[in-house]
Amino acid sequence: MTLRDLWVDATEAKHEFGLNLCEPGEGEYDAIVVAVGHDEFRKRGAAGIRAHGRPASVLYDVKYVLPRETVDGRL
């Protein structure tokens, strides 16, 4: 499952990459990966992003958008 990036056209993502995008729910995910460096993710902060995860979920930030101490891992 791929969460919906608000700046990506869902039809284009399906056509170009075969991805079915969905709207993120709260408390639903075991892992969350921040894979794009949009300012919106910085504004939401780790707590706002973690709200979409289950209590024991992990948050990975591959674009260094969030402060290091607020995420579980980086590449």
URMOJO-V209511 format. One line per field, one symbol per residue. ss: DSSP state (@ for helix, = for strand, . for the rest). psi: psi as a letter, one per 40 degrees, with the letter a starting at -180 (. if undefined). burial: I if it has 16 or more other ideal C-beta (glycine too) atoms within 10 Angstrom, else O. Layout:
ss=???
psi=???
burial=???
This chain:
ss=.==......@@@@@@@@...==......======....@@@@@@@@@@@@..=========......@@@..=..
psi=hhihheehhdddddddefhhiihhiifeidihhheifiddddddiddddddeiideiihhgeefdiideeieii.
burial=OOIOIOOOOOOOIOOOOOIOIOOIOOOOIOOIOIOOOOOOIOOIOIOOIIOIIOOOOOIIIOIOIIOOOOIOOOO
